[in-house]
């Protein structure tokens, strides 16, 4: 199935014309494509569509950390901090050194006023992240410096 055919299935899924069971026939490469589509919807601010696709992907591949990261990011963007943390933590169970997830949990916890708990995630992120991952490296250092005086 090519990208256009798969996009047609995605559109039908979003309109509730087909259910996730009909998406189960897709192959690994198509799942990757669906994750890209969900991410693009997220970037465009189409959070409901992105959420629905990520939840559908989780039914197909519940052992992949990326859909949990995607859902956590959607809820973080909506200001649903507890819900975002729940999904991020599930993703961390599958990929414990994902620096993006560690950083986002730290930020969500800061938004909830839980500075001590946030520090644990941010310092772990700082200890793992490489300087070549400049956006995360810069962000975690900024947060640690601003909130904790850590350099």
Phi and psi in radians as a Rosetta constraint file:
Dihedral C 1 N 2 CA 2 C 2 CIRCULARHARMONIC -1.542 0.35
Dihedral N 2 CA 2 C 2 N 3 CIRCULARHARMONIC 3.039 0.35
Dihedral C 2 N 3 CA 3 C 3 CIRCULARHARMONIC -1.032 0.35
Dihedral N 3 CA 3 C 3 N 4 CIRCULARHARMONIC -0.628 0.35
Dihedral C 3 N 4 CA 4 C 4 CIRCULARHARMONIC -1.179 0.35
Dihedral N 4 CA 4 C 4 N 5 CIRCULARHARMONIC -0.758 0.35
Dihedral C 4 N 5 CA 5 C 5 CIRCULARHARMONIC -1.101 0.35
Dihedral N 5 CA 5 C 5 N 6 CIRCULARHARMONIC -0.736 0.35
Dihedral C 5 N 6 CA 6 C 6 CIRCULARHARMONIC -1.144 0.35
Dihedral N 6 CA 6 C 6 N 7 CIRCULARHARMONIC -0.693 0.35
Dihedral C 6 N 7 CA 7 C 7 CIRCULARHARMONIC -1.097 0.35
Dihedral N 7 CA 7 C 7 N 8 CIRCULARHARMONIC -0.616 0.35
Dihedral C 7 N 8 CA 8 C 8 CIRCULARHARMONIC -1.074 0.35
Dihedral N 8 CA 8 C 8 N 9 CIRCULARHARMONIC -0.724 0.35
Dihedral C 8 N 9 CA 9 C 9 CIRCULARHARMONIC -1.123 0.35
Dihedral N 9 CA 9 C 9 N 10 CIRCULARHARMONIC -0.702 0.35
Dihedral C 9 N 10 CA 10 C 10 CIRCULARHARMONIC -1.066 0.35
Dihedral N 10 CA 10 C 10 N 11 CIRCULARHARMONIC -0.801 0.35
Dihedral C 10 N 11 CA 11 C 11 CIRCULARHARMONIC -1.064 0.35
Dihedral N 11 CA 11 C 11 N 12 CIRCULARHARMONIC -0.724 0.35
Dihedral C 11 N 12 CA 12 C 12 CIRCULARHARMONIC -1.134 0.35
Dihedral N 12 CA 12 C 12 N 13 CIRCULARHARMONIC -0.693 0.35
Dihedral C 12 N 13 CA 13 C 13 CIRCULARHARMONIC -1.089 0.35
Dihedral N 13 CA 13 C 13 N 14 CIRCULARHARMONIC -0.773 0.35
Dihedral C 13 N 14 CA 14 C 14 CIRCULARHARMONIC -1.134 0.35
Dihedral N 14 CA 14 C 14 N 15 CIRCULARHARMONIC -0.494 0.35
Dihedral C 14 N 15 CA 15 C 15 CIRCULARHARMONIC -1.580 0.35
Dihedral N 15 CA 15 C 15 N 16 CIRCULARHARMONIC 0.111 0.35
Dihedral C 15 N 16 CA 16 C 16 CIRCULARHARMONIC 1.083 0.35
Dihedral N 16 CA 16 C 16 N 17 CIRCULARHARMONIC 0.467 0.35
Dihedral C 16 N 17 CA 17 C 17 CIRCULARHARMONIC -1.457 0.35
Dihedral N 17 CA 17 C 17 N 18 CIRCULARHARMONIC -0.425 0.35
Dihedral C 17 N 18 CA 18 C 18 CIRCULARHARMONIC -2.348 0.35
Dihedral N 18 CA 18 C 18 N 19 CIRCULARHARMONIC 2.785 0.35
Dihedral C 18 N 19 CA 19 C 19 CIRCULARHARMONIC -1.838 0.35
Dihedral N 19 CA 19 C 19 N 20 CIRCULARHARMONIC 3.077 0.35
Dihedral C 19 N 20 CA 20 C 20 CIRCULARHARMONIC -1.111 0.35
Dihedral N 20 CA 20 C 20 N 21 CIRCULARHARMONIC -0.449 0.35
Dihedral C 20 N 21 CA 21 C 21 CIRCULARHARMONIC -1.044 0.35
Dihedral N 21 CA 21 C 21 N 22 CIRCULARHARMONIC -0.598 0.35
Dihedral C 21 N 22 CA 22 C 22 CIRCULARHARMONIC -1.263 0.35
Dihedral N 22 CA 22 C 22 N 23 CIRCULARHARMONIC -0.321 0.35
Dihedral C 22 N 23 CA 23 C 23 CIRCULARHARMONIC -1.476 0.35
Dihedral N 23 CA 23 C 23 N 24 CIRCULARHARMONIC -0.205 0.35
Dihedral C 23 N 24 CA 24 C 24 CIRCULARHARMONIC -1.142 0.35
Dihedral N 24 CA 24 C 24 N 25 CIRCULARHARMONIC -0.277 0.35
Dihedral C 24 N 25 CA 25 C 25 CIRCULARHARMONIC -1.407 0.35
Dihedral N 25 CA 25 C 25 N 26 CIRCULARHARMONIC 0.025 0.35
Dihedral C 25 N 26 CA 26 C 26 CIRCULARHARMONIC -1.399 0.35
Dihedral N 26 CA 26 C 26 N 27 CIRCULARHARMONIC 2.738 0.35
Dihedral C 26 N 27 CA 27 C 27 CIRCULARHARMONIC -1.655 0.35
Dihedral N 27 CA 27 C 27 N 28 CIRCULARHARMONIC 2.993 0.35
Dihedral C 27 N 28 CA 28 C 28 CIRCULARHARMONIC -0.956 0.35
Dihedral N 28 CA 28 C 28 N 29 CIRCULARHARMONIC -0.806 0.35
Dihedral C 28 N 29 CA 29 C 29 CIRCULARHARMONIC -1.063 0.35
Dihedral N 29 CA 29 C 29 N 30 CIRCULARHARMONIC -0.601 0.35
Dihedral C 29 N 30 CA 30 C 30 CIRCULARHARMONIC -1.253 0.35
Dihedral N 30 CA 30 C 30 N 31 CIRCULARHARMONIC -0.580 0.35
Dihedral C 30 N 31 CA 31 C 31 CIRCULARHARMONIC -1.119 0.35
Dihedral N 31 CA 31 C 31 N 32 CIRCULARHARMONIC -0.740 0.35
Dihedral C 31 N 32 CA 32 C 32 CIRCULARHARMONIC -1.042 0.35
Dihedral N 32 CA 32 C 32 N 33 CIRCULARHARMONIC -0.727 0.35
Dihedral C 32 N 33 CA 33 C 33 CIRCULARHARMONIC -1.086 0.35
Dihedral N 33 CA 33 C 33 N 34 CIRCULARHARMONIC -0.767 0.35
Dihedral C 33 N 34 CA 34 C 34 CIRCULARHARMONIC -1.059 0.35
Dihedral N 34 CA 34 C 34 N 35 CIRCULARHARMONIC -0.671 0.35
Dihedral C 34 N 35 CA 35 C 35 CIRCULARHARMONIC -1.112 0.35
Dihedral N 35 CA 35 C 35 N 36 CIRCULARHARMONIC -0.669 0.35
Dihedral C 35 N 36 CA 36 C 36 CIRCULARHARMONIC -1.136 0.35
Dihedral N 36 CA 36 C 36 N 37 CIRCULARHARMONIC -0.709 0.35
Dihedral C 36 N 37 CA 37 C 37 CIRCULARHARMONIC -1.099 0.35
Dihedral N 37 CA 37 C 37 N 38 CIRCULARHARMONIC -0.792 0.35
Dihedral C 37 N 38 CA 38 C 38 CIRCULARHARMONIC -1.062 0.35
Dihedral N 38 CA 38 C 38 N 39 CIRCULARHARMONIC -0.730 0.35
Dihedral C 38 N 39 CA 39 C 39 CIRCULARHARMONIC -1.117 0.35
Dihedral N 39 CA 39 C 39 N 40 CIRCULARHARMONIC -0.739 0.35
Dihedral C 39 N 40 CA 40 C 40 CIRCULARHARMONIC -1.102 0.35
Dihedral N 40 CA 40 C 40 N 41 CIRCULARHARMONIC -0.717 0.35
Dihedral C 40 N 41 CA 41 C 41 CIRCULARHARMONIC -1.043 0.35
Dihedral N 41 CA 41 C 41 N 42 CIRCULARHARMONIC -0.744 0.35
Dihedral C 41 N 42 CA 42 C 42 CIRCULARHARMONIC -1.026 0.35
Dihedral N 42 CA 42 C 42 N 43 CIRCULARHARMONIC -0.861 0.35
Dihedral C 42 N 43 CA 43 C 43 CIRCULARHARMONIC -1.060 0.35
Dihedral N 43 CA 43 C 43 N 44 CIRCULARHARMONIC -0.571 0.35
Dihedral C 43 N 44 CA 44 C 44 CIRCULARHARMONIC -1.447 0.35
Dihedral N 44 CA 44 C 44 N 45 CIRCULARHARMONIC -0.027 0.35
Dihedral C 44 N 45 CA 45 C 45 CIRCULARHARMONIC 1.448 0.35
Dihedral N 45 CA 45 C 45 N 46 CIRCULARHARMONIC 0.173 0.35
Dihedral C 45 N 46 CA 46 C 46 CIRCULARHARMONIC -1.559 0.35
Dihedral N 46 CA 46 C 46 N 47 CIRCULARHARMONIC 1.257 0.35
Dihedral C 46 N 47 CA 47 C 47 CIRCULARHARMONIC -1.217 0.35
Dihedral N 47 CA 47 C 47 N 48 CIRCULARHARMONIC -0.642 0.35
Dihedral C 47 N 48 CA 48 C 48 CIRCULARHARMONIC -1.104 0.35
Dihedral N 48 CA 48 C 48 N 49 CIRCULARHARMONIC -0.754 0.35
Dihedral C 48 N 49 CA 49 C 49 CIRCULARHARMONIC -1.159 0.35
Dihedral N 49 CA 49 C 49 N 50 CIRCULARHARMONIC -0.778 0.35
Dihedral C 49 N 50 CA 50 C 50 CIRCULARHARMONIC -1.051 0.35
Dihedral N 50 CA 50 C 50 N 51 CIRCULARHARMONIC -0.797 0.35
Dihedral C 50 N 51 CA 51 C 51 CIRCULARHARMONIC -1.030 0.35
Dihedral N 51 CA 51 C 51 N 52 CIRCULARHARMONIC -0.793 0.35
Dihedral C 51 N 52 CA 52 C 52 CIRCULARHARMONIC -1.096 0.35
Dihedral N 52 CA 52 C 52 N 53 CIRCULARHARMONIC -0.728 0.35
Dihedral C 52 N 53 CA 53 C 53 CIRCULARHARMONIC -1.175 0.35
Dihedral N 53 CA 53 C 53 N 54 CIRCULARHARMONIC -0.800 0.35
Dihedral C 53 N 54 CA 54 C 54 CIRCULARHARMONIC -1.055 0.35
Dihedral N 54 CA 54 C 54 N 55 CIRCULARHARMONIC -0.712 0.35
Dihedral C 54 N 55 CA 55 C 55 CIRCULARHARMONIC -1.130 0.35
Dihedral N 55 CA 55 C 55 N 56 CIRCULARHARMONIC -0.666 0.35
Dihedral C 55 N 56 CA 56 C 56 CIRCULARHARMONIC -1.121 0.35
Dihedral N 56 CA 56 C 56 N 57 CIRCULARHARMONIC -0.720 0.35
Dihedral C 56 N 57 CA 57 C 57 CIRCULARHARMONIC -1.067 0.35
Dihedral N 57 CA 57 C 57 N 58 CIRCULARHARMONIC -0.712 0.35
Dihedral C 57 N 58 CA 58 C 58 CIRCULARHARMONIC -1.069 0.35
Dihedral N 58 CA 58 C 58 N 59 CIRCULARHARMONIC -0.527 0.35
Dihedral C 58 N 59 CA 59 C 59 CIRCULARHARMONIC -1.210 0.35
Dihedral N 59 CA 59 C 59 N 60 CIRCULARHARMONIC -0.480 0.35
Dihedral C 59 N 60 CA 60 C 60 CIRCULARHARMONIC -1.546 0.35
Dihedral N 60 CA 60 C 60 N 61 CIRCULARHARMONIC -0.776 0.35
Dihedral C 60 N 61 CA 61 C 61 CIRCULARHARMONIC -2.297 0.35
Dihedral N 61 CA 61 C 61 N 62 CIRCULARHARMONIC 1.350 0.35
Dihedral C 61 N 62 CA 62 C 62 CIRCULARHARMONIC -1.237 0.35
Dihedral N 62 CA 62 C 62 N 63 CIRCULARHARMONIC -0.135 0.35
Dihedral C 62 N 63 CA 63 C 63 CIRCULARHARMONIC -1.775 0.35
Dihedral N 63 CA 63 C 63 N 64 CIRCULARHARMONIC 0.280 0.35
Dihedral C 63 N 64 CA 64 C 64 CIRCULARHARMONIC -1.802 0.35
Dihedral N 64 CA 64 C 64 N 65 CIRCULARHARMONIC 2.266 0.35
Dihedral C 64 N 65 CA 65 C 65 CIRCULARHARMONIC -1.312 0.35
Dihedral N 65 CA 65 C 65 N 66 CIRCULARHARMONIC -0.427 0.35
Dihedral C 65 N 66 CA 66 C 66 CIRCULARHARMONIC -1.068 0.35
Dihedral N 66 CA 66 C 66 N 67 CIRCULARHARMONIC -0.764 0.35
Dihedral C 66 N 67 CA 67 C 67 CIRCULARHARMONIC -1.079 0.35
Dihedral N 67 CA 67 C 67 N 68 CIRCULARHARMONIC -0.579 0.35
Dihedral C 67 N 68 CA 68 C 68 CIRCULARHARMONIC -1.151 0.35
Dihedral N 68 CA 68 C 68 N 69 CIRCULARHARMONIC -0.707 0.35
Dihedral C 68 N 69 CA 69 C 69 CIRCULARHARMONIC -1.078 0.35
Dihedral N 69 CA 69 C 69 N 70 CIRCULARHARMONIC -0.767 0.35
Dihedral C 69 N 70 CA 70 C 70 CIRCULARHARMONIC -1.058 0.35
Dihedral N 70 CA 70 C 70 N 71 CIRCULARHARMONIC -0.810 0.35
Dihedral C 70 N 71 CA 71 C 71 CIRCULARHARMONIC -1.154 0.35
Dihedral N 71 CA 71 C 71 N 72 CIRCULARHARMONIC -0.707 0.35
Dihedral C 71 N 72 CA 72 C 72 CIRCULARHARMONIC -1.034 0.35
Dihedral N 72 CA 72 C 72 N 73 CIRCULARHARMONIC -0.699 0.35
Dihedral C 72 N 73 CA 73 C 73 CIRCULARHARMONIC -1.181 0.35
Dihedral N 73 CA 73 C 73 N 74 CIRCULARHARMONIC -0.672 0.35
Dihedral C 73 N 74 CA 74 C 74 CIRCULARHARMONIC -1.061 0.35
Dihedral N 74 CA 74 C 74 N 75 CIRCULARHARMONIC -0.847 0.35
Dihedral C 74 N 75 CA 75 C 75 CIRCULARHARMONIC -1.208 0.35
Dihedral N 75 CA 75 C 75 N 76 CIRCULARHARMONIC -0.600 0.35
Dihedral C 75 N 76 CA 76 C 76 CIRCULARHARMONIC -1.087 0.35
Dihedral N 76 CA 76 C 76 N 77 CIRCULARHARMONIC -0.776 0.35
Dihedral C 76 N 77 CA 77 C 77 CIRCULARHARMONIC -1.106 0.35
Dihedral N 77 CA 77 C 77 N 78 CIRCULARHARMONIC -0.569 0.35
Dihedral C 77 N 78 CA 78 C 78 CIRCULARHARMONIC -1.407 0.35
Dihedral N 78 CA 78 C 78 N 79 CIRCULARHARMONIC -0.139 0.35
Dihedral C 78 N 79 CA 79 C 79 CIRCULARHARMONIC 1.453 0.35
Dihedral N 79 CA 79 C 79 N 80 CIRCULARHARMONIC 0.265 0.35
Dihedral C 79 N 80 CA 80 C 80 CIRCULARHARMONIC -1.623 0.35
Dihedral N 80 CA 80 C 80 N 81 CIRCULARHARMONIC 1.298 0.35
Dihedral C 80 N 81 CA 81 C 81 CIRCULARHARMONIC -1.136 0.35
Dihedral N 81 CA 81 C 81 N 82 CIRCULARHARMONIC -0.778 0.35
Dihedral C 81 N 82 CA 82 C 82 CIRCULARHARMONIC -1.087 0.35
Dihedral N 82 CA 82 C 82 N 83 CIRCULARHARMONIC -0.736 0.35
Dihedral C 82 N 83 CA 83 C 83 CIRCULARHARMONIC -1.142 0.35
Dihedral N 83 CA 83 C 83 N 84 CIRCULARHARMONIC -0.709 0.35
Dihedral C 83 N 84 CA 84 C 84 CIRCULARHARMONIC -1.099 0.35
Dihedral N 84 CA 84 C 84 N 85 CIRCULARHARMONIC -0.735 0.35
Dihedral C 84 N 85 CA 85 C 85 CIRCULARHARMONIC -1.078 0.35
Dihedral N 85 CA 85 C 85 N 86 CIRCULARHARMONIC -0.704 0.35
Dihedral C 85 N 86 CA 86 C 86 CIRCULARHARMONIC -1.004 0.35
Dihedral N 86 CA 86 C 86 N 87 CIRCULARHARMONIC -0.808 0.35
Dihedral C 86 N 87 CA 87 C 87 CIRCULARHARMONIC -1.267 0.35
Dihedral N 87 CA 87 C 87 N 88 CIRCULARHARMONIC -0.694 0.35
Dihedral C 87 N 88 CA 88 C 88 CIRCULARHARMONIC -1.063 0.35
Dihedral N 88 CA 88 C 88 N 89 CIRCULARHARMONIC -0.740 0.35
Dihedral C 88 N 89 CA 89 C 89 CIRCULARHARMONIC -1.131 0.35
Dihedral N 89 CA 89 C 89 N 90 CIRCULARHARMONIC -0.634 0.35
Dihedral C 89 N 90 CA 90 C 90 CIRCULARHARMONIC -1.110 0.35
Dihedral N 90 CA 90 C 90 N 91 CIRCULARHARMONIC -0.708 0.35
Dihedral C 90 N 91 CA 91 C 91 CIRCULARHARMONIC -1.106 0.35
Dihedral N 91 CA 91 C 91 N 92 CIRCULARHARMONIC -0.657 0.35
Dihedral C 91 N 92 CA 92 C 92 CIRCULARHARMONIC -1.154 0.35
Dihedral N 92 CA 92 C 92 N 93 CIRCULARHARMONIC -0.535 0.35
Dihedral C 92 N 93 CA 93 C 93 CIRCULARHARMONIC -1.042 0.35
Dihedral N 93 CA 93 C 93 N 94 CIRCULARHARMONIC -0.597 0.35
Dihedral C 93 N 94 CA 94 C 94 CIRCULARHARMONIC -1.535 0.35
Dihedral N 94 CA 94 C 94 N 95 CIRCULARHARMONIC -0.476 0.35
Dihedral C 94 N 95 CA 95 C 95 CIRCULARHARMONIC -2.528 0.35
Dihedral N 95 CA 95 C 95 N 96 CIRCULARHARMONIC 1.378 0.35
Dihedral C 95 N 96 CA 96 C 96 CIRCULARHARMONIC -1.115 0.35
Dihedral N 96 CA 96 C 96 N 97 CIRCULARHARMONIC -0.259 0.35
Dihedral C 96 N 97 CA 97 C 97 CIRCULARHARMONIC -1.968 0.35
Dihedral N 97 CA 97 C 97 N 98 CIRCULARHARMONIC 0.423 0.35
Dihedral C 97 N 98 CA 98 C 98 CIRCULARHARMONIC -1.289 0.35
Dihedral N 98 CA 98 C 98 N 99 CIRCULARHARMONIC 1.871 0.35
Dihedral C 98 N 99 CA 99 C 99 CIRCULARHARMONIC -1.171 0.35
Dihedral N 99 CA 99 C 99 N 100 CIRCULARHARMONIC -0.560 0.35
Dihedral C 99 N 100 CA 100 C 100 CIRCULARHARMONIC -1.113 0.35
Dihedral N 100 CA 100 C 100 N 101 CIRCULARHARMONIC -0.729 0.35
Dihedral C 100 N 101 CA 101 C 101 CIRCULARHARMONIC -1.184 0.35
Dihedral N 101 CA 101 C 101 N 102 CIRCULARHARMONIC -0.769 0.35
Dihedral C 101 N 102 CA 102 C 102 CIRCULARHARMONIC -1.037 0.35
Dihedral N 102 CA 102 C 102 N 103 CIRCULARHARMONIC -0.775 0.35
Dihedral C 102 N 103 CA 103 C 103 CIRCULARHARMONIC -1.087 0.35
Dihedral N 103 CA 103 C 103 N 104 CIRCULARHARMONIC -0.806 0.35
Dihedral C 103 N 104 CA 104 C 104 CIRCULARHARMONIC -1.185 0.35
Dihedral N 104 CA 104 C 104 N 105 CIRCULARHARMONIC -0.625 0.35
Dihedral C 104 N 105 CA 105 C 105 CIRCULARHARMONIC -1.087 0.35
Dihedral N 105 CA 105 C 105 N 106 CIRCULARHARMONIC -0.788 0.35
Dihedral C 105 N 106 CA 106 C 106 CIRCULARHARMONIC -0.996 0.35
Dihedral N 106 CA 106 C 106 N 107 CIRCULARHARMONIC -0.778 0.35
Dihedral C 106 N 107 CA 107 C 107 CIRCULARHARMONIC -1.136 0.35
Dihedral N 107 CA 107 C 107 N 108 CIRCULARHARMONIC -0.741 0.35
Dihedral C 107 N 108 CA 108 C 108 CIRCULARHARMONIC -1.101 0.35
Dihedral N 108 CA 108 C 108 N 109 CIRCULARHARMONIC -0.724 0.35
Dihedral C 108 N 109 CA 109 C 109 CIRCULARHARMONIC -1.139 0.35
Dihedral N 109 CA 109 C 109 N 110 CIRCULARHARMONIC -0.661 0.35
Dihedral C 109 N 110 CA 110 C 110 CIRCULARHARMONIC -1.087 0.35
Dihedral N 110 CA 110 C 110 N 111 CIRCULARHARMONIC -0.705 0.35
Dihedral C 110 N 111 CA 111 C 111 CIRCULARHARMONIC -1.094 0.35
Dihedral N 111 CA 111 C 111 N 112 CIRCULARHARMONIC -0.491 0.35
Dihedral C 111 N 112 CA 112 C 112 CIRCULARHARMONIC -1.519 0.35
Dihedral N 112 CA 112 C 112 N 113 CIRCULARHARMONIC -0.058 0.35
Dihedral C 112 N 113 CA 113 C 113 CIRCULARHARMONIC 1.424 0.35
Dihedral N 113 CA 113 C 113 N 114 CIRCULARHARMONIC 0.253 0.35
Dihedral C 113 N 114 CA 114 C 114 CIRCULARHARMONIC -1.697 0.35
Dihedral N 114 CA 114 C 114 N 115 CIRCULARHARMONIC 1.255 0.35
Dihedral C 114 N 115 CA 115 C 115 CIRCULARHARMONIC -1.115 0.35
Dihedral N 115 CA 115 C 115 N 116 CIRCULARHARMONIC -0.706 0.35
Dihedral C 115 N 116 CA 116 C 116 CIRCULARHARMONIC -1.124 0.35
Dihedral N 116 CA 116 C 116 N 117 CIRCULARHARMONIC -0.769 0.35
Dihedral C 116 N 117 CA 117 C 117 CIRCULARHARMONIC -1.177 0.35
Dihedral N 117 CA 117 C 117 N 118 CIRCULARHARMONIC -0.696 0.35
Dihedral C 117 N 118 CA 118 C 118 CIRCULARHARMONIC -1.062 0.35
Dihedral N 118 CA 118 C 118 N 119 CIRCULARHARMONIC -0.692 0.35
Dihedral C 118 N 119 CA 119 C 119 CIRCULARHARMONIC -0.989 0.35
Dihedral N 119 CA 119 C 119 N 120 CIRCULARHARMONIC -0.714 0.35
Dihedral C 119 N 120 CA 120 C 120 CIRCULARHARMONIC -1.012 0.35
Dihedral N 120 CA 120 C 120 N 121 CIRCULARHARMONIC -0.771 0.35
Dihedral C 120 N 121 CA 121 C 121 CIRCULARHARMONIC -1.283 0.35
Dihedral N 121 CA 121 C 121 N 122 CIRCULARHARMONIC -0.706 0.35
Dihedral C 121 N 122 CA 122 C 122 CIRCULARHARMONIC -1.179 0.35
Dihedral N 122 CA 122 C 122 N 123 CIRCULARHARMONIC -0.710 0.35
Dihedral C 122 N 123 CA 123 C 123 CIRCULARHARMONIC -1.223 0.35
Dihedral N 123 CA 123 C 123 N 124 CIRCULARHARMONIC -0.618 0.35
Dihedral C 123 N 124 CA 124 C 124 CIRCULARHARMONIC -1.124 0.35
Dihedral N 124 CA 124 C 124 N 125 CIRCULARHARMONIC -0.734 0.35
Dihedral C 124 N 125 CA 125 C 125 CIRCULARHARMONIC -1.051 0.35
Dihedral N 125 CA 125 C 125 N 126 CIRCULARHARMONIC -0.814 0.35
Dihedral C 125 N 126 CA 126 C 126 CIRCULARHARMONIC -1.045 0.35
Dihedral N 126 CA 126 C 126 N 127 CIRCULARHARMONIC -0.683 0.35
Dihedral C 126 N 127 CA 127 C 127 CIRCULARHARMONIC -1.265 0.35
Dihedral N 127 CA 127 C 127 N 128 CIRCULARHARMONIC -0.360 0.35
Dihedral C 127 N 128 CA 128 C 128 CIRCULARHARMONIC -1.716 0.35
Dihedral N 128 CA 128 C 128 N 129 CIRCULARHARMONIC -0.713 0.35
Dihedral C 128 N 129 CA 129 C 129 CIRCULARHARMONIC -1.098 0.35
Dihedral N 129 CA 129 C 129 N 130 CIRCULARHARMONIC 2.505 0.35
Dihedral C 129 N 130 CA 130 C 130 CIRCULARHARMONIC -1.718 0.35
Dihedral N 130 CA 130 C 130 N 131 CIRCULARHARMONIC 2.640 0.35
Dihedral C 130 N 131 CA 131 C 131 CIRCULARHARMONIC -1.057 0.35
Dihedral N 131 CA 131 C 131 N 132 CIRCULARHARMONIC -0.444 0.35
Dihedral C 131 N 132 CA 132 C 132 CIRCULARHARMONIC -1.281 0.35
Dihedral N 132 CA 132 C 132 N 133 CIRCULARHARMONIC -0.236 0.35
Dihedral C 132 N 133 CA 133 C 133 CIRCULARHARMONIC -1.618 0.35
Dihedral N 133 CA 133 C 133 N 134 CIRCULARHARMONIC 1.170 0.35
Dihedral C 133 N 134 CA 134 C 134 CIRCULARHARMONIC -0.961 0.35
Dihedral N 134 CA 134 C 134 N 135 CIRCULARHARMONIC -0.814 0.35
Dihedral C 134 N 135 CA 135 C 135 CIRCULARHARMONIC -1.054 0.35
Dihedral N 135 CA 135 C 135 N 136 CIRCULARHARMONIC -0.771 0.35
Dihedral C 135 N 136 CA 136 C 136 CIRCULARHARMONIC -1.267 0.35
Dihedral N 136 CA 136 C 136 N 137 CIRCULARHARMONIC -0.740 0.35
Dihedral C 136 N 137 CA 137 C 137 CIRCULARHARMONIC -0.986 0.35
Dihedral N 137 CA 137 C 137 N 138 CIRCULARHARMONIC -0.823 0.35
Dihedral C 137 N 138 CA 138 C 138 CIRCULARHARMONIC -1.147 0.35
Dihedral N 138 CA 138 C 138 N 139 CIRCULARHARMONIC -0.782 0.35
Dihedral C 138 N 139 CA 139 C 139 CIRCULARHARMONIC -1.124 0.35
Dihedral N 139 CA 139 C 139 N 140 CIRCULARHARMONIC -0.800 0.35
Dihedral C 139 N 140 CA 140 C 140 CIRCULARHARMONIC -1.165 0.35
Dihedral N 140 CA 140 C 140 N 141 CIRCULARHARMONIC -0.694 0.35
Dihedral C 140 N 141 CA 141 C 141 CIRCULARHARMONIC -1.126 0.35
Dihedral N 141 CA 141 C 141 N 142 CIRCULARHARMONIC -0.687 0.35
Dihedral C 141 N 142 CA 142 C 142 CIRCULARHARMONIC -1.100 0.35
Dihedral N 142 CA 142 C 142 N 143 CIRCULARHARMONIC -0.804 0.35
Dihedral C 142 N 143 CA 143 C 143 CIRCULARHARMONIC -1.109 0.35
Dihedral N 143 CA 143 C 143 N 144 CIRCULARHARMONIC -0.777 0.35
Dihedral C 143 N 144 CA 144 C 144 CIRCULARHARMONIC -1.129 0.35
Dihedral N 144 CA 144 C 144 N 145 CIRCULARHARMONIC -0.671 0.35
Dihedral C 144 N 145 CA 145 C 145 CIRCULARHARMONIC -1.209 0.35
Dihedral N 145 CA 145 C 145 N 146 CIRCULARHARMONIC -0.776 0.35
Dihedral C 145 N 146 CA 146 C 146 CIRCULARHARMONIC -1.179 0.35
Dihedral N 146 CA 146 C 146 N 147 CIRCULARHARMONIC -0.822 0.35
Dihedral C 146 N 147 CA 147 C 147 CIRCULARHARMONIC -1.608 0.35
Dihedral N 147 CA 147 C 147 N 148 CIRCULARHARMONIC -0.391 0.35
Dihedral C 147 N 148 CA 148 C 148 CIRCULARHARMONIC -2.282 0.35
Dihedral N 148 CA 148 C 148 N 149 CIRCULARHARMONIC -0.105 0.35
Dihedral C 148 N 149 CA 149 C 149 CIRCULARHARMONIC 1.244 0.35
Dihedral N 149 CA 149 C 149 N 150 CIRCULARHARMONIC 0.296 0.35
Dihedral C 149 N 150 CA 150 C 150 CIRCULARHARMONIC -1.530 0.35
Dihedral N 150 CA 150 C 150 N 151 CIRCULARHARMONIC 2.341 0.35
